């Protein structure tokens, strides 16, 4: 029997932000074309919108540079009273 091989052709990449709420058994996923601070800020805004009534939202993140760097002023959350802004 002859050995068969294949060639993998990469057609691009994408990024997926996954927000997990384990006690409720829910998760939110957001696919983005890239992984930039701007895309991360948008994901944070979506979390804030999803949990508008929350007093506090705790984030557990890895050390990715988009998570550590200070966001540009235009990327900060629009609503300073948001649970993510505190």
C-alpha positions in Angstrom: 0.0 0.0 0.0 1.4 3.4 -1.0 1.8 6.1 1.5 -0.4 9.2 0.9 0.5 12.7 2.0 -1.4 15.9 1.7 -0.4 19.6 1.5 -2.0 21.9 4.0 -2.8 25.3 2.4 -3.4 28.1 4.9 -6.2 30.4 3.8 -5.8 33.0 6.5 -6.4 33.3 10.2 -9.0 34.6 12.6 -9.3 35.3 16.3 -12.0 34.2 18.7 -12.7 35.9 22.0 -14.6 33.5 24.3 -16.3 34.8 27.4 -17.3 32.0 29.8 -19.9 32.2 32.6 -19.4 28.7 34.2 -22.0 28.9 36.9 -24.7 29.8 34.4 -23.4 27.3 31.8 -23.1 30.1 29.2 -20.4 31.3 26.9 -20.2 34.1 24.4 -17.9 34.0 21.4 -16.9 36.7 19.1 -14.9 36.0 16.0 -12.7 38.9 14.7 -10.4 39.1 11.6 -7.4 39.9 13.8 -6.4 40.2 17.5 -5.8 43.9 18.2 -6.5 46.2 21.2 -9.3 47.7 19.2 -11.0 44.2 18.7 -10.4 43.4 22.4 -12.1 46.7 23.4 -15.1 45.8 21.3 -15.3 42.4 23.0 -15.2 44.2 26.4 -18.0 46.5 25.3 -20.1 43.5 24.3 -19.6 42.0 27.7 -20.6 45.3 29.4 -23.7 45.4 27.2 -24.6 41.8 27.9 -24.4 42.3 31.7 -25.7 45.9 32.0 -27.3 45.3 35.4 -24.1 43.7 36.9 -22.5 45.7 39.7 -19.1 44.1 39.1 -17.7 42.0 36.3 -14.5 40.0 37.1 -12.2 39.3 34.2 -9.6 36.6 34.1 -7.2 37.1 31.2 -3.9 35.7 29.9 -0.9 37.9 29.3 -1.6 38.7 25.7 -0.4 42.2 24.9 -3.8 43.5 23.9 -5.0 42.7 27.5 -2.1 44.4 29.3 -1.5 47.6 27.3 -3.5 50.7 28.3 -6.2 51.2 25.8 -6.2 54.3 23.6 -8.7 56.9 24.8 -11.0 56.2 21.9 -11.1 52.5 22.8 -12.2 53.0 26.4 -15.7 52.1 27.4 -18.1 54.7 26.4 -20.1 54.4 29.7 -17.8 55.1 32.7 -20.5 53.8 35.0 -20.2 50.3 33.4 -19.3 47.5 35.7 -16.2 46.9 33.6 -15.0 50.5 34.1 -14.7 50.2 37.8 
